[in-house]
Amino acid sequence: MNNPLIAKHGTTVLHGLDRALKNMDDIKNTYAELSVLHSEKLHVDPDNFKLLSDCLTIVIAGKMGNAFTPEYQASFQKFLSVVVSALGRQYH
């Protein structure tokens, strides 16, 4: 990685996913401030959240190989869809 700022943001994103895992019963409220930040201050296109979740799924599938079963994929994508929804909440 040639850009340390992008690498740092990637780490931040992964820590955010860890935070979602630790708060699975309340992801929407856990991500409320992040949703406001991304929509009102950073003006991130909410379609990017879904795109990132698709990219993460592909990377994880590649790293896990055969262990990335259809059941695991379904669970992982369901989790990410809740995260994407929570991040996009402020846009609605």
C-alpha contacts under 8 A as a table, 3 or more apart, distances in Angstrom:
res1	aa1	res2	aa2	distance
1	M	4	P	7.12
1	M	7	A	6.85
3	N	6	I	5.49
3	N	7	A	6.44
4	P	7	A	4.94
4	P	8	K	6.00
5	L	8	K	5.02
5	L	9	H	6.19
6	I	9	H	5.05
6	I	10	G	6.13
7	A	10	G	5.04
7	A	11	T	6.37
8	K	11	T	5.13
8	K	12	T	6.27
9	H	12	T	4.82
9	H	13	V	6.13
10	G	13	V	5.06
10	G	14	L	6.28
11	T	14	L	5.15
11	T	15	H	6.16
12	T	15	H	5.09
12	T	16	G	6.16
13	V	16	G	4.92
13	V	17	L	6.37
14	L	17	L	5.02
14	L	18	D	6.30
15	H	18	D	4.93
15	H	19	R	6.23
16	G	19	R	4.94
16	G	20	A	6.32
17	L	20	A	4.94
17	L	21	L	6.27
17	L	83	V	7.91
18	D	21	L	5.02
18	D	22	K	6.29
19	R	22	K	5.11
19	R	23	N	6.27
19	R	30	T	7.94
20	A	23	N	5.02
20	A	24	M	5.71
20	A	27	I	5.61
20	A	30	T	7.08
20	A	31	Y	7.85
20	A	83	V	7.24
21	L	24	M	5.18
23	N	26	D	5.50
23	N	27	I	5.76
23	N	30	T	6.95
24	M	27	I	5.46
26	D	29	N	5.69
26	D	30	T	6.12
27	I	30	T	4.83
27	I	31	Y	6.00
27	I	82	V	7.36
27	I	83	V	6.77
27	I	86	A	6.64
28	K	31	Y	5.42
28	K	32	A	6.15
28	K	82	V	7.89
28	K	83	V	7.63
28	K	85	S	7.83
28	K	86	A	4.69
28	K	87	L	7.80
28	K	89	R	7.90
29	N	32	A	4.91
29	N	86	A	7.80
30	T	33	E	7.60
31	Y	34	L	5.11
31	Y	35	S	6.08
31	Y	83	V	7.94
31	Y	86	A	5.98
31	Y	87	L	6.17
32	A	35	S	5.18
32	A	36	V	6.48
32	A	86	A	7.06
32	A	87	L	7.28
32	A	89	R	7.69
32	A	90	Q	7.72
33	E	36	V	5.15
33	E	37	L	6.12
34	L	37	L	4.96
34	L	38	H	6.06
34	L	87	L	6.55
35	S	38	H	5.29
35	S	39	S	6.06
35	S	86	A	6.96
35	S	87	L	4.55
35	S	88	G	6.05
35	S	89	R	6.35
35	S	90	Q	5.50
35	S	91	Y	7.91
36	V	39	S	5.24
36	V	40	E	5.58
36	V	41	K	7.34
36	V	90	Q	5.76
37	L	40	E	5.64
37	L	41	K	5.15
37	L	42	L	6.19
38	H	41	K	5.99
38	H	42	L	4.82
38	H	43	H	5.68
38	H	44	V	5.42
38	H	87	L	7.79
39	S	42	L	6.06
39	S	43	H	4.71
39	S	44	V	5.88
39	S	45	D	7.75
39	S	46	P	7.85
39	S	88	G	7.83
39	S	90	Q	6.50
39	S	91	Y	6.30
40	E	43	H	5.69
44	V	48	N	7.37
45	D	48	N	5.74
45	D	49	F	7.93
46	P	49	F	5.57
46	P	50	K	7.50
46	P	87	L	7.82
46	P	88	G	5.79
46	P	91	Y	7.53
47	D	50	K	5.50
47	D	51	L	6.39
48	N	51	L	4.87
48	N	52	L	5.99
49	F	52	L	5.17
49	F	53	S	6.25
49	F	84	V	5.62
49	F	87	L	7.47
49	F	88	G	7.79
50	K	53	S	5.02
50	K	54	D	6.24
50	K	81	S	7.65
50	K	84	V	6.13
51	L	54	D	5.15
51	L	55	C	6.27
52	L	55	C	4.97
52	L	56	L	6.08
53	S	56	L	5.07
53	S	57	T	6.16
53	S	77	Q	7.77
53	S	80	L	6.12
53	S	81	S	7.76
53	S	84	V	7.57
54	D	57	T	5.11
54	D	58	I	6.35
55	C	58	I	5.18
55	C	59	V	6.23
56	L	59	V	5.11
56	L	60	I	5.98
57	T	60	I	5.22
57	T	61	A	5.97
57	T	73	Q	7.68
57	T	76	F	7.58
57	T	77	Q	7.21
58	I	61	A	5.10
58	I	62	G	6.14
59	V	62	G	5.10
59	V	63	K	6.22
60	I	63	K	5.08
60	I	64	M	6.00
60	I	68	F	7.86
61	A	64	M	5.22
61	A	65	G	5.83
61	A	68	F	5.52
61	A	73	Q	7.91
62	G	65	G	5.40
64	M	67	A	5.37
64	M	68	F	5.47
65	G	68	F	5.74
66	N	69	T	6.38
68	F	71	E	7.97
68	F	72	Y	5.75
68	F	73	Q	6.23
69	T	72	Y	5.06
69	T	73	Q	6.08
70	P	73	Q	4.98
70	P	74	A	6.09
71	E	74	A	5.13
71	E	75	S	6.29
72	Y	75	S	5.18
72	Y	76	F	6.02
73	Q	76	F	5.06
73	Q	77	Q	5.97
74	A	77	Q	5.25
74	A	78	K	6.04
75	S	78	K	5.10
75	S	79	F	6.19
76	F	79	F	5.15
76	F	80	L	6.22
77	Q	80	L	4.98
77	Q	81	S	6.00
78	K	81	S	5.07
78	K	82	V	6.47
79	F	82	V	5.32
79	F	83	V	6.47
80	L	83	V	4.91
80	L	84	V	6.04
81	S	84	V	4.99
81	S	85	S	6.05
82	V	85	S	5.06
82	V	86	A	6.13
83	V	86	A	5.08
83	V	87	L	6.15
84	V	87	L	5.15
84	V	88	G	6.10
85	S	88	G	5.10
85	S	89	R	5.94
86	A	89	R	5.10
87	L	90	Q	7.29
88	G	91	Y	5.45
88	G	92	H	7.16
89	R	92	H	5.73
